Amino acid sequence: MSNTFSSSLVVDTATKQTITVLQAKLAALKNFATDFSSDVVDPLRKLQVGVATSANAVVSSPTSFESSGTTLTNSPVTMTHYSSQFQLSSQQINQGFRLEQIMKVQLRALANAIMDAALAPINTTTFGAPTYSSAITVASGGVLGNSLITTALPALWAALENGTEKHLILDGSYYSYLLPQSGFSIDQDAKGAYGFDSVSYNNRWNGITGGSDSNLNGTTHTIKGFVASPEALAMAAAIPYVDPSVQNLLEVSEVIEVPDLGININFNVWGSLASRSLSASFDVAFGSAAADGSALKTIVL
């Protein structure tokens, strides 16, 4: 008896792994102005992402309730189609563990591409010189006396003191200085940790370090993180358009939403007449652009 293609098993596995991998790898994106949807778009479409920059004045003893004045600006974001592609053998489809392994590695690759695009607009021309650029030192009293906590974080907080929110995102080499020591414990991701609205870890900086900014790409300094308000970056994501004649040939075409982030990924499976095998892909149209140049401050080494 020939092997059967269990589309439900493949879709269930894809959904589980997409949520598990991308929720963790793309966690930092929820701290910015985003327009993530399940709409199908031309991957090269430029989308206007709304960014709220200032509020309407509060009125005391009002006689009218229809005043307006909230400042909303539109940041144009050009999206690019990102596709993580792989093949599926009959053995892999019928062995859930192997299927999970393949999908995990492909989703991590997709997450890396998204993070590269998300952070690519960060440069000193737009956001100014680094706020802190000294090496981190540890006092004799232990890691809680390290200069990241005593000097760098206060400098970053003060540099963005008027920010609407303050979200701290650090490279692993710096985030490690904030890990709990002995009986002392702070929930790093909890609101209010170290005075920031959130503290997140990111280990993907290629979109910045691969650029030409010598203060961020390793020539003069290397970026180790930043503090930002949501209006610093505008991001957009949608489902890439597929011609209906091709869509009808797909064995599976499912849109998977990543909870908390709101980003949607299109998972497709199709049979190839040339190779007589099944191919699959995770697809998304994604783009990022700088919005408010005063809303992000970097820390470098």
N, C-alpha and C positions, 0 to 999 in steps of 0.2 A: 504494500500500500504506500502511495507517495506521501511525502510530508505535506502538511497543510499549513497555510499562512494564517496565524491567529492575529487578526488586526486588533482585537480587543486587548490582548496581552501586550502587543507592541505599543499601543496608544497609552495604556495604563502605566507601563514602564516609562515611556517618554514623559508623561505628565508628572509622575513622581520625581524623576531625576531632574527635570527642568526646574521644578519648584525648589528642590533641595539644593541644587548647585547654584542657581542664579540668585536665590534669596540671599545666600551667603556672599557670593562673589561680587554682586552688584549693590550691596547694602548701602553704600555711600551715595548712590544716585537719588535716594529718597530725600536727601537734604537740599535739593535744588529745585528750581522752577521747571516743571515738566509738563509735557502734553503727550501722554502715552495713550494710545487708543488701539482698538482692534479694526479700525478702518483699513480698507485696502487702498493703497496709494501707489503712484508712480515713484519708484525708489529715488529718483532725482528731483522730486518735488521739493520746493522751498516752503516750509511751514512757518507761519507767524506765531510765535509762542508768547502769550501774555505774561508780563512781569509786573507785579505791583511794587512801586517804588516809594510811594508816600500816601498817607491817609488824608481824607477830608478832615477839616478842622472840626473838633467837637464843639457843639453849641450849647451854651447854658441858657436855661429858661427859653426854650425855642418857641417861636410863633409859627414856624414853617417846618415841615418834616420832609421836604423834597430837595434839600440842598445837595449839590454834588461837587466833587473836587478831588476824588481819589485819583491819584496819578497811576495810570496803566500804560506801559509802553510795550510795543511789540518787538521782539527780537527775531529776525529772520534766521531760520535754521535749515540748512540744506542736508537732507538725509542721504545716506548711502545704503545700498543693499548688502547685508552681511549674511553669508551662507556657510554653515558648517556641514560638510557632506561626508557620507560614509556608505559602505556597502554592508548588506546583511545576508549572511548565509542561512540556510535552513537550520543548521545546527545552532547557530547563535539565536535565531528567533525562538527556537524551542527550549533553549536553556536560559532562563531568566537572569542568572548571575552573569553570564557572559554578555548578555544584552545590556545589562546595567553598566558594566565596565566600559563598553564601547560608547554608550551614550554619555556617561560621565566625562570621559576624556574629550569628547567632541563639544560638550556644553561648556567645559572649562575653556576650551579654545575660543568659543564664541564669546564667552564672558570677557576674555582678555581683549578681543577685538573691540568690544563695546566700551570697555574701560579706556582703551587707548584713544578712541574717538571722543569719549566723554570729557577727558582731561586735556586733550590736545590744545584747546583754546587758552590754557593757562600759560602766561608769559609775563615778564617784567615790564614790557612795553604797555600792556593793558592794565596790569594789577600793581605795578610799582615794584621797587626793590624789595628783596627779602626783609622781613621784620627781624628775624633772628638768624645768625649765621655762625655762632660759636659752637665748638665741640661740646658735647655733653660730658660733664664730670660728675663723679660720685664721691660724696664726702665720706669721711672715715666713720660717720655714724650709720652708714648703710645706704641702701638704695633709695630710701625715702628722702634722703638729703641730696638726691641728684639734681643737677642744675636744670634739667627739663622741667621739673616740678617747681623748683624755687625761683627760676629766672625766666626760662623760655616761655612757659605757658602763661605766666602773668604778662609778658611782653606781647604775646599774641592776642590775649584777651583785651588788653588796653588798646592795641592797634585797631581793634574792631569794636570798641566800646559802644558805638552808636548803631551797631548792626541790628537789624530786626530780629535775628536769631544768631547764635554762635555755635556752629557745628565744627568740631575738631576732627580731622582725618589725618592719621599718622602712618608712616611706613613702619613695618614690623620692627626694625632695629630701634626705633624710638618708642613705639607702643610698648615694647617689652619693659621699659623703665616704669610703666604704670601698672604692671601686673602686681597682684596682691603678694605681700611678703609676710611670712609667718602667720600670726593670727590676725593681721590687719587686712581688711578686705573692703574694696569699693567696687560696686557694680559698674564696670567701665561704660556700658552702653546706656545706663540709666540717665534720665534727664537730671541735670544738676551736677554731674560728676566733674570735679575740678572747676566748677563755675560755668561749664559749657552746656548747651542744650543737648548735645550728644557727643560721644567720643567713639570714633570708628577706626577700624584697621583696614589698610589697603596695601597690597604688595605688588600692584601693577602701575608703574609710572612710565612705561615705554613711550606713551603718547607725548610726554613732556621731555624725558631724557633723550629722546630721539630727535629733538628739535635743534634749533640753532641758538637758543638763548644760553649763553655761557654761564649765567648765574643759576641755571636750573638743570643743565644737561650734563654736568660732570666736568666741564672744562675749568671753570672757576669754582663753582659750587655744585652740589647735587641736591635736588629737592628731597625733603624728608617728610613733608606734610604741609598742611595749611589749615587755617580757620576760615570759615565762609558763612555768609548769609545765603538764603535760597536764591536771591536775585542776582548772585554772582554769575551763574551759568544758566542758560536756557537749553533744555533738551527736548527732543521730540522722537517718538518711535511709533511705528505702525506696521501693518502687514504688507509686504511687497506684492505688487500686482502680478498675477499669473494669467496668461491668455486663456479664455474659456476652453479653447480646443485642447490645450495642454492640461488644464484643470480636470477635464473629464477623463483623462487617461491615468490619473493618480489613484493608486489603491487606497491611500489614506491622505487626508488633508485636514488637520486639526489645528485650531488656534488654542494655545495654552497660555492662560494668564498667570503671572507670578504674583501671588498675594502680597500685600503690603507695598510692593513696588508699583504694581499696576501695569508693568510692561508685558506685552503679548508677543509670543513666539509662534511662528507657523511651522508645524511639523508635517513633513510630507514623505510619503513612501510610494515608489513606483517600480515597475518591472522594466528591465532593459532587454530589448530583443537582441541587441548586439552581444551583450555578455551573458544573457540568460540568467541574470541574478537580480536580486532586489537592491535598489539604492534608496537612500534616505537623506534628509537634510533638515536642519533647524535654520529657519530664516527670519530675519527681521530687518526693517528699514529703520536706521537710527542716525541721529545727528546731534551735534552740540555746538553752541556758540557763546561767546562772552556776552554778558548783558550789562551788569553794573560793575565798572572797574574799581569802585571803592569798597566792594563787598567781599574781598578775598585777600588774605595776607599769608605769605609763605614762610616756612622755616626750612633752612638749608644747612648743609655741612660743607 
